[in-house]
Amino acid sequence: MHDIPYLLEVPRLRVQNANAISSPHTWGFPAMSAFVGLMQALERCLHAEGIELKLDSVGVICHRHEPQVSRSGHTHAFHLTRNPVGKKGDTAAIVEEGRTHLEITLVFAAGGAAADAHKQGSGPDIEEAIADILPTLRIAGGSIQSPLNRRGNTPRPQLVSVAETEEGQAKQNRWLLRRWLPGFALLSRDDLLHDHHAELQKTDPQTDLLDAWLDLSRFNWVARHEDLQGGDEGKVHWERRGPAQGWIVPIPVGYGALGQLHEAGAVEGARDESTPFRFVESLYSIGEWKSPHRLQSPSELLWYVDNQEEDGLYRLRNDYARIID
């Protein structure tokens, strides 16, 4: 974390009715783009108050996850609402919306003159300003409520100076990572997707990345016969096929362009007529939920924007796989 001067910790936020449909093919937890959007909105609100705090990346630790669904065996159905009748008294259609309640801790990589001034005891109170601004924002459409710790107290955001020495950082990392227990951090595992793709191509060279992603996104079971003496096949055992490591999940990581970039105002019905417009589709990868105490540094759970506009890619990245290698 030598290149991260400060960490901004926002502990135990409660989010009500956040969007649980993260993409056309995934559900359960908001996409990381929702948390990056919160980071950018928070930074702009601080700048509007004259606080020049720079937020570069964000990580999320989930402590509680309560999707609003009904369960029948392996089937989950969202709790939906029927809208009021139309102007003519007709029954309005049901629009499927997935909602979830969350308790999360957010960690931001921070910097800027405001952070330096705050640590020197001058300038505005950044932590107090953030505590006032956050309830006015939303996370994935969900309302942010006052955080609570185990004792029922309201914890405040905290701006932490990263230790300068390796020994100091190691001690600080252990202290921070254990503060975020119990919970799980969402990490990027692009490496597992590419490794599994290479493994599947050994038996079927026509396998593409989509096949590998779908294969990793489900539970695969195969039958194994127990060989008896004399070569006879005995009892059948069912074994799970695929990577045995980690709690891996399919996740959206951004958007890919479907066509050229249109000039601002050229596309009718666009939400913002002053910004260039482009049609896109979701990009997918593999993520892993991991307990913070199994990480070496808070930098491993941070996500940041890595757009490649010339290639039509607008995506997020997390360096956990690269750091552990």
PyMOL commands that set and color helices and strands:
alter all, ss='L'
color gray80, all
select helices_A, chain A and resi 32-48+113-119+126-136+166-179+190-201+209-216+229-231+292-294+298-301+309-311+320-324
alter helices_A, ss='H'
color red, helices_A
select strands_A, chain A and resi 6-19+54-67+69-72+75-78+99-111+138-139+142-145+158-161+184-188+220-227+233-241+247-257+280-290+303-305+313-318
alter strands_A, ss='S'
color yellow, strands_A
deselect
rebuild
show_as cartoon
